[in-house]
């Protein structure tokens, strides 16, 4: 069986150069890369699936990098993505960045070594990571999911986060609430920022202001939202209603309300954005804005496969799905006193 040293001798290069080509871990000139790949093919060098993929010229792998697999929302996204890519003849590689930019960087570097044919990315910041730019530079098609970036080169599939927050907030306002608080998401990602802006816009349109005393960061995490809600609602001066910026945080908020001995909606009305399995089982049933996860994932995969098969170079396409308000039992008309 051929070794990496055999390949290096046949190509007339160093072992380090062979490693850089096989693992795609460093820049190698096109001429040297071609010599190494020729030697790999001639010698049948196959230290890993990566090398076998090189000889075939394709991997049949599509990767998805989600922001938080502990969030049931992303569990549904992954299940839908697996079914969608299988329909196009691909297998899915699933990675979790855990909302951590350093973890995202490491994951993207590993995915380059797998030679995935395309990538669906839920970015954890408002800028495209350097590792993702390197993949893009190597002509790896990429589609952003759920979160947008200020980069018109990339395809993206999102919901109208601004309108979703407006819908939920307007519902609370229409019930007579004026002291409306928020458990918001991270403002450095497009979903958190747009939902906060949508809530604020709904209040301003009705001549109301968002009281900063009633706003707490929940970081799209159930435990963080639970602690934030306990601090906010445990004080004597509290809002009469809350907008919660995603479903996972809503679980934490509803648990905090119960632990504080408060009643929803009698003592506090709650409206949220997101649809996750746990939210649907809450009592009272949560009023929320939902978006079509399966349709969104199918569209993201369709865009990605189109890029893979057609090597398109035109500007990125952004598909924005509307949200719909689902009225539950967690909101009640405001009553003075």
N, C-alpha and C positions, 0 to 999 in steps of 0.2 A: 504494500500500500504506500502510495506517495506521501511524503512529508512536506512540511512547509519549506524545509531546506532544499528539497528536491525542486520545488517550484521556483525558489529563489535562484538556484543554479541554472535551471532551464531558461529563465527569463533574463538572467544576467543582472539581477538586482539584489538588494539586501533582504534579509528575512523581515526586517522592519517594514520595508516597502510592501512586501507581500501581505503582511498583517494589516497594513493600512488600507490596502485595496479590498481584502476579504472582509474586513470589519467596517469598512467605510469610516475609519476613525481619524483620518487626516487627509489633507490635499495631496493628490498624486497627479502628475501631469497626464494628459490624455494618452500620450505616446507610451509612457511607462505602464499606465493602467491597462492599455490594450495588450502589451507584452505579457503582463502578469496573468490576465484573464485567458489569453491564449495558452499559456503554460498550465493553468488550472484545468482547462478543458482537455488538453492533450494528455496530461498525466492522470486525469480522473481524481484530482485532489478534492476530497470531500470531508473536511473535519467537522462539518456541521450542516444543518439545513441551509444555512446561509450560502455555503458554497454550492450545494445542489441547486439552489434557486438561481445562482449566477449562471450555471450551465444551461438551465432551462430558459433563462431570460425573463422569468416572471415567478412570483411567489404565490399568487392567488390569495394573498392576505390583505385585509383591510383593518386598520386599527381605529379604535375609538378611545380617546382619553377624556374621562369625565372628571368633574370637580370634587365629587364626594359620593362614593358608593354607599356610604351609610344612609344617604338620603334616598328614600324609596322612589322619589321622582327619577333619579338616575338609574335605579334598578329597572324601572319600566322602560327607560330609554335604551338600555343595553339589550333587554329582551327583544324590543322592537327592532333594534339594529341587527341583531343576530339573524332574525327571521328575514329581514330585508336584504342583507348582503348574500345570504344563502340563495335567495331567489335569483341573484345575478351570478352565482357560481363562485362566490368568495367565502373564505372563512374569516371570522372576526377575532382580533386580538384586543383584549379589554385591559385598560390601565386606569388607575385611580391616582390623581394628583393630590387629593385631599386638601384642596384649596391652598397648596403650598408651591410657590414659584420655583423653589429649588428642586422639589420632587418632580415638577413638570419638566424642568430642564433635563434631569437625569432620564426620565421616561422617554423623552423625544430623542435623546442621544441613543438609547437602546433600540428604539424603533428604526432608526436609520440603519442599524446593523442587520435588522431583519429584512430590510428591503421591501417593506410593505408598499403595496401599489397605490395606496391612498390613505388619508387620515381624516377622521372626524374629530374635531377638537373643541372642547369646552374650555376656553381660556380662563386662567385665574387672575389675570390682570387686564389693564386696558391697553396693553401694547403686545404685539406679537413677539413671543420669546425668540431670542437669537437662534436657539436650536431649531425652532420652527422655520425661521427664515432660511437656515441652511438646507432644511428639507425642501423648502420651496425652490431654492436655488438649484437643487438636484432634480427638479421637475417632478417632485412628489406632489400629486394633487391633494388639496386640502379644502375642507369645508368647515366653517365655524358653526357650532350648534348652540342655540339658546342665548349666547352672549355675542355681541357684535364688537368689532374693533374699528378704529378709524383707518381702514386699509381697504381701498376700493379694488385691490387686486384679487381679493379672496371672496369666494362664495360664502354666504351665510344664511342660516335659517333661524328665525327668531319669532317671538310673539311681539305684539305691540304692548310693551311693558308700561309705557306711559298711559295708554288708554285703559289698561287693566286696572292700574291703581286709581285712575279717575273714576272708573265704574264703581269700584268698591267704596271709595270715599263719597261719591255722590249719593250712593244708597244710604249711607249713614247720615249725610246732611239732610236728605229728603225725609228722614225719620225725625228730624228736629235737633240732631246733635250739633253742637258748635264747639264743644271741648273734646276734640278728637286727637288722640295720641297715636304714636306709631312705634312699632318694633321693626326697625328697618334692616336691610341687608347691607353688605359692604359697599360703600360708595365708590370704590375704585374699580368695580366691574359694572358693565353696562346695565345689567338687570337691576342691581341695587340702586344705581343712580337714577335710572329712568322711572322706576316705581316711586322713588321719593319725590321726584319732580312732578310726576302725575298726581300724586296726592296733594302736593302743595298747590298745583294749578287748580285743582277742583275746589280747594278752600278759597283761594283768591277770587275765583270766578263768582263765588257766593258772598264775597265781602268778608270772609273770615281769614284769620291768620293762624299759622301753625305755631303753637306755643312750644318753644324749645325745651321747656321743663317736662313736656309730655313725650319726648322722643328719646328712645334708647336703641343702641346698636345690638342687633341679635346675630349678626355675622352668618346668617343662613344656617345656624346650628340650633338644634333643639335645646341643649343644655344651656347655651349662652342666652337664648331667648327666655328660658325659664327663669334664670337668675335676674335678667333685665326686667322682666315683668313683675317679679316679686318686689324688686326695689321700687319700681314705678307705682305699682298698685298698693304697696304697703304703706304709702304715705297718706296723710289725711286729705291733702289736695290732689285729687287724681282726676283723669279724664273720665267722661261718661261713655266713651267709645274708643276702640282701638282698630287701626288698620295694621295688619301683620303681613309683611312683604313676601312670605312664602309659606308653604304648607307645613314643612318640618318645624319651623319656628312656631306655627300655630299650635302644634301639639304641645310644645313647651309652655306656651302662653296659657292654654286651657288647663294644663296641669297646675300652673301657678295660681290661677284663679280659684281652683278647687282647694288647693292647700292653704290659701289665705282665708278660706271660709266665705268667699264671695260667690254670687250666683250670676250665671250668664243665661239669659240677657237681662235679668231683673236689675242687677247692680252694674253691669258692664256689657255693652254690645261689642261684638267682635266680627270683623270681616277680613278676609285674607285673599291672597293670590296663590294659586297652585292647586293641583289636584294630585294627592298621593293617597294610597290605600288607607292609611291610618286616619286621615282627615274625614273620609267618608263614613267611618264608624263612630265618630265623636257624637256624644250627646251633651248638649243639643247639637243638631246637625249644623255644621258650619256654613255660613254664607260666604261665598268665595267666587272668584273669577277663575275659570278653567280654560285650558288650551288643549288642542288635539295632539297629544304626544305621538301617537302612531303615525298620523298624517305628516307631522313635522319630520319624524325620523325617515319615513319613506321618501320625502322630498329631498332630505339631506343626502341620502344614499343615491338617489337618482342623479342629483347634481354631481356627486363624486364620481360615479361610474361614467357619466358623460365626459368628465375631464380625463379620466383614465383612458377611455377608448378613443377619444377624439383629440387629445392633447391641445385643448383650446388655449389661446393666449389672450383672449379679450378680457376686459375688465370683469371684476367679480359681479355675481348676481346675488341680490339680497331678496329673500322671500320672507315676508312678514305675515304671520297668521294672526287673525283676530282672536280675542278672548271672549268668553261669554259669561254672564253673571248667573250664578246658580244660587237662588235664595233658599236658605235653610231656616233654622230656628234660633240662631245665635245673635240676632239683632232685634231690638224692640224700640218703639217710639220713646223719645226722651220725655221724662217726667220731672218736673221741678220738685225740689224738696228732698 
